[in-house]
Amino acid sequence: MTRRDRSPEFDAGFKKKFRELVEWRRDVRRFRVEPVDRALLHDLVALATRAPSVGFSQPWRFVSVESHARRTAIAENFAKANRMALDGYVGDRRARYARLKLEGLTRSPVHLAVFADDGVTAGAGLGRQTMPETIRYSVVAAVHTFWLAARCEGLGVGWVSILDPIAATSALDVPATWSLVAYLCVGWPQEEHDDPELERLGWQAREPSGSALLVR
Ligand SMILES: Cc1cc2nc3c(=O)[nH]c(=O)nc-3n(C[C@H](O)[C@H](O)[C@H](O)COP(=O)(O)O)c2cc1C
């Protein structure tokens, strides 16, 4: 058993930097063609596994997708899902959707598929009897930890969800109890921005943060 007498001190400089990191994080979809050191990737994934998880179930499963054939299957999967999404819009929205860049699959050196293991036995079911979806929430917590940690290293991370998850899961040949939570493109950013691309391109403005907390 390890017990600390005192919590670590996060000074004003750290807090300022932490806020800067959270505000600057960005979803990155444009990458330089430059490899990412495998040891760095391992380190970031290891840090991501320090995220909270329901019942300490640690249900995240990270897969580095490296095979050309599997990457091609994912790119084709995206193209199909994106065409279907486009068909769901009409008029000006459709024209604007068609102009968006919604993935960085072709140039990112790292493709990281992140799964939730619904068959996980760790945690003995604690905390998820009434809310089984907390398994997936736990994986999202790990993804966000990975995202922030990667940005700290200067890496860019882009989340691609315009995918048929069943087809993507089968293309990656993982155990049947795993379900896809996130498909991440990771690499060195070609450019940096202070604002989300969707805001910059007039798709969606940021909601006022004052409305984020209600009181009942
Ligand atoms: C669950 C999730 C799924 C996302 N899927 C996509 C996607 O398929 N394509 C895309 O371009 N961005 C995707 N994004 C990124 C969002 O568009 C982005 O986070 C949002 O526009 C805010 O921009 P920012 O992350 O730069 O602050 C996704 C983000 C999340 C959290």
The ligand as an SDF file (V2000), in Angstrom:
LIG
                    3D

 31 33  0  0  0  0  0  0  0  0999 V2000
  -15.9920   11.2610  -30.7340 C   0  0  0  0  0  0  0  0  0  0  0  0
  -15.3620   12.1650  -31.7680 C   0  0  0  0  0  0  0  0  0  0  0  0
  -15.4380   11.8290  -33.1030 C   0  0  0  0  0  0  0  0  0  0  0  0
  -14.8820   12.6690  -34.0790 C   0  0  0  0  0  0  0  0  0  0  0  0
  -14.9270   12.3020  -35.3990 N   0  0  0  0  0  0  0  0  0  0  0  0
  -14.3670   13.0940  -36.3290 C   0  0  0  0  0  0  0  0  0  0  0  0
  -14.3660   12.7320  -37.7090 C   0  0  0  0  0  0  0  0  0  0  0  0
  -14.8310   11.6660  -38.1000 O   0  0  0  0  0  0  0  0  0  0  0  0
  -13.8050   13.5720  -38.5870 N   0  0  0  0  0  0  0  0  0  0  0  0
  -13.2630   14.7570  -38.1940 C   0  0  0  0  0  0  0  0  0  0  0  0
  -12.7630   15.4940  -39.0450 O   0  0  0  0  0  0  0  0  0  0  0  0
  -13.2200   15.1150  -36.9080 N   0  0  0  0  0  0  0  0  0  0  0  0
  -13.7670   14.3150  -35.9720 C   0  0  0  0  0  0  0  0  0  0  0  0
  -13.7170   14.6760  -34.6600 N   0  0  0  0  0  0  0  0  0  0  0  0
  -13.0680   15.9420  -34.2820 C   0  0  0  0  0  0  0  0  0  0  0  0
  -14.0980   17.0320  -34.0610 C   0  0  0  0  0  0  0  0  0  0  0  0
  -14.6060   17.4870  -35.2900 O   0  0  0  0  0  0  0  0  0  0  0  0
  -13.3990   18.1620  -33.3090 C   0  0  0  0  0  0  0  0  0  0  0  0
  -13.0160   17.6830  -32.0530 O   0  0  0  0  0  0  0  0  0  0  0  0
  -14.2990   19.3780  -33.1180 C   0  0  0  0  0  0  0  0  0  0  0  0
  -14.6050   19.9460  -34.3550 O   0  0  0  0  0  0  0  0  0  0  0  0
  -13.6260   20.4430  -32.2410 C   0  0  0  0  0  0  0  0  0  0  0  0
  -12.3700   20.7590  -32.7640 O   0  0  0  0  0  0  0  0  0  0  0  0
  -11.0350   20.6110  -31.9040 P   0  0  0  0  0  0  0  0  0  0  0  0
  -10.9230   19.1610  -31.5180 O   0  0  0  0  0  0  0  0  0  0  0  0
   -9.9310   21.0530  -32.8220 O   0  0  0  0  0  0  0  0  0  0  0  0
  -11.1820   21.4840  -30.7050 O   0  0  0  0  0  0  0  0  0  0  0  0
  -14.2540   13.8590  -33.6830 C   0  0  0  0  0  0  0  0  0  0  0  0
  -14.1530   14.1800  -32.3210 C   0  0  0  0  0  0  0  0  0  0  0  0
  -14.7020   13.3400  -31.3740 C   0  0  0  0  0  0  0  0  0  0  0  0
  -14.5730   13.6950  -29.9130 C   0  0  0  0  0  0  0  0  0  0  0  0
  1  2  1  0
  2  3  1  0
  2 30  2  0
  3  4  2  0
  4  5  1  0
  4 28  1  0
  5  6  2  0
  6  7  1  0
  6 13  1  0
  7  8  2  0
  7  9  1  0
  9 10  1  0
 10 11  2  0
 10 12  1  0
 12 13  2  0
 13 14  1  0
 14 15  1  0
 14 28  1  0
 15 16  1  0
 16 17  1  0
 16 18  1  0
 18 19  1  0
 18 20  1  0
 20 21  1  0
 20 22  1  0
 22 23  1  0
 23 24  1  0
 24 25  2  0
 24 26  1  0
 24 27  1  0
 28 29  2  0
 29 30  1  0
 30 31  1  0
M  END
$$$$
